[in-house]
């Protein structure tokens, strides 16, 4: 056999070995890539699960904080009520002039405020009730223990740039019967939107949750109160938002209000 034929056969064997080795190497690389994709997919799923769990935990924490704030708010409100009554009793005799005995024939409520946009409350597994808790369109204006005026914001909105309501039906009340100012929104309204996200390998898994919102929120910017045309209370820059957890605003410092003090300092007493 010639040297040339021997070399040819040797080269053929070497080439076959190289091709076989290359095939094995490509097969190993393919399996590694497949394992890597599988591990990456599992890692992505785990990350999504952790993220979903984290969002749920955050929503639960927010709800707990809101509940705690609501409880504390009620406690502070009760303390403020007691303080207001004490203040009123201390200042009642000192700050009241002849206008304190003025009989109430007409009460004007002038409000500057606004309707606020929806507020996001986070995601939950189940939707929040689409039904309102209480009446979110009912606003009660209370002036002392004996006088309260209820307004329907749907039929006559006071929380606009220049809302005005006039009340002329009263029992036998005088200005001195008004000891505090309280405004309370009747309830809160909610809405939920279903949000679905795909996850997993090639997005084959779908997970749905609910994005929740609070609707029909109000903001009080300023308020002025008049009795028989005389301003006895005025307060600006209030910027109080009526929403879940803060549905009530109150001022027990009526007797310290500048408009009240000014009226009580006058000597041109009303007739009758």
N, C-alpha and C positions, 0 to 999 in steps of 0.2 A: 504494500500500500504506500502510495506516495505521501510525502510530507504535506503536500497541499491538501489532500483529502483529509488527513488527520487534523490539520488546523481548522478546516471547514466544520468537521463534526464537533470539534472542541468549541468552536464559536457558537454553534447551534445550541449545544448543551448550556453554555453560559447564558445565552439569550433567554432560553426557556426558564432557567433558574431566576433570572432578573425579573421576567414577566410574572412568574409565580409569586415571587417575593413582593412585587409591586401590588399584585392582586390582594395578597394577604394584608398588606399595609393599608390599602384603600378600604378593605372590609372592616378592619379595626377602627380606622378613622370614622367610617360611617356609623359603626355601633357607638363610638364615643360621642359623636354628634347627636345621635338619637337619644342617648342617655342624658346628654347635656340639655337638649330641648325638653325632655321629660322632667328633668330636675328643675329647669327654669320655669316650666308651666306650673309645677307643684309649688315652687317658691312664690310665683305670682299669685296663685290661689290663696296661699297662706297669708301673703301680704294683704290681699283684698279682704280676707276674713278678719285679719287683725285690725285693718283700717275700719271695717264695718263695725267691729266690736268696740273700737275706740270711739267712733261717732256715737254709738248707742250709749256708751258710758258717759260721754260728755253731755248728751241730751238728758240722761238721768241725773247727772250732777247739776245741770242747769235747773231742772225741775225741782230738785231738792233745795237749791239755793233760793229759788223763787218762793217756795213754800215757807222757808225759814224767814225770808224778808216779809212775806205777808203776815206771818205770826208776829214778828217784831213790830211791823207797822201798826197792827191793831193794838199792841201793848202801848206803843208810843202815842197813838191816837187817844187812848183812854187817859194816859197821863197828861196829855195836852188839854184834854177836855176838863180834867180836874183843875189844872193850872188856870185855864181860862175862866172857870167859874169863880175861883178865888180872886183872880185879878178883877173881874167884873164887880164882885162884892166890895172889894177895897176901893175901887174907883167910882162906884155908882153914885155916891153922894157928892163926891168931889167935883166930877166933871159934868154933871148934868145941869143944864140951864133950863130956861123956860120952854125951849123947843122939845124937851123930853116929854112934855105932856101934850104935844101936838097929836091930834087924832089922825090916824092914817085913812085918807080917802082915796089916794091913788099911789100905787107903787110902780116905779119904772125900773126895769132891769136892763142895763146896757152892757153887752158883752162883746169883746173882741177876741176872736179865737179862730180855729180852723179845724177842718177834718184832715186827719193824717192818713198817709198811705198805709198799705198793709205792712205788717211787721213779721219777719221770718222767725219761727219758733224752733227750727231744727227738724231733723228727720226722726221718724219713729216707725216701728214695725207695723202698727195699726194706725188708721186715720183718727185724728181727733174728731170729736163730734161736730158735724156740720150745723147742728142746732145751737142757737145762742144760749148762753147761760144767763138767765134773766132777760131783761129787755135792754139791748145795747143802744136803743134810740131814745130811751126815757131818761131825762135829766131832772133831778129834783133840786130846787133852790130852797133851802131852809133858812129862815131868819128867826132865831130864837126857838123856844119850845112851842110857840102857839101859831106860827105862820110858816107854811110850806107851799111852794108853787111848783107844779110838775109841768115840764115842757116836753112835747114830742118833737124830736129833731127831724123826723121825716116830714111832718106837716108844716113846721115852722122852725127852721134852724136858727139858733142864736149864735152858734159857733162859726160865725162868718166874720167878715171884716167889720160889719156894723150891725150886729143882731140886737133887736130891741123888743121887749115884751112889757105890756102895760096890764096891771091887775087893778081892778076897781071894786072887787067884792071882798069885804072884810067883815069880821066880827068887830066888836068894840075894842080895837087895839090902838095903842099909842106907840110913839117912837121908842119910849123907854122899855117896851116889851121886847124889842129886838136886842138880844144879848150877844149873838154870834152869827157868823155867816158860814153856811155849809152847802157845798155843791156835790152831788153824788150821781154818778152814771149808773144806770140800772143793771148793767151786765156787760158781758163780753161776747163777741161773735168770732167764730173760727171757720177756717176753710182748709182743706187738705188736697194736695195734688199727688197722684201716683207717679213715681219716678222709677224707671227700670234701667239697670246697667248690666251689660254682658261681661262675663269674665271666663277664665279657664282657657284651655287650648282652642284656638280659633274662635273664641267667643261663643262657645256652645252652651255655656251656663248663663242663665238670666236670674238676677236677683232684683226684687222690687221692694221699695219702701215708700213712705209717704212724707212729703215735704209739707209742713204745717205753717199756717199763717193766722195772725189775728187781724180781723177786719174792724171797720167802724170805730177807729180810735179818734179821740178828740184832744185838742190842746187849748187850754185857757191862757190867753195873753194878758187881758186886763178886764176889770169889771167896775162899773159905776152904778150906784143905787141912789134913787131919788124918792123922796116921800113928799107928795103934794108940790112937786116941782123943786124941792130943796135937796141938794146933794148932801147925803149924810155919810156916804162911804165911797171911797175911790182908791183903787190899787192897780198899779201898772207893773209891767215886766214880771208877771207871775210865771209864765212858761211852764205850766203844770200839764202833764199828759195823763189823760184818763184812759187807762188800759188795765189789763189783768194785773192784779196785785196793788194797783193804785187807782181805784175807782172813786175815791173820795178826797175832796179838798176842803179844808176848813180853816177859818181864821177866827180865833177867840179874842183877838186884840182889837175888837171894834171900838172900844172906848178910847183907844190910843190912836186911832186913825186920824190923820190930819184934817180930813173933811168933817169928821164928827166933832173934833175939838173946836174947829172953826165955827161950826153951826151952834154949838153949845155956848160959845163965847159971845154970841150976838144978843143984843138987848131989845131988838125990834120983835118982840114976842108976837106969835100968830094970834089972831083974834078968834074967839070961840073955843 
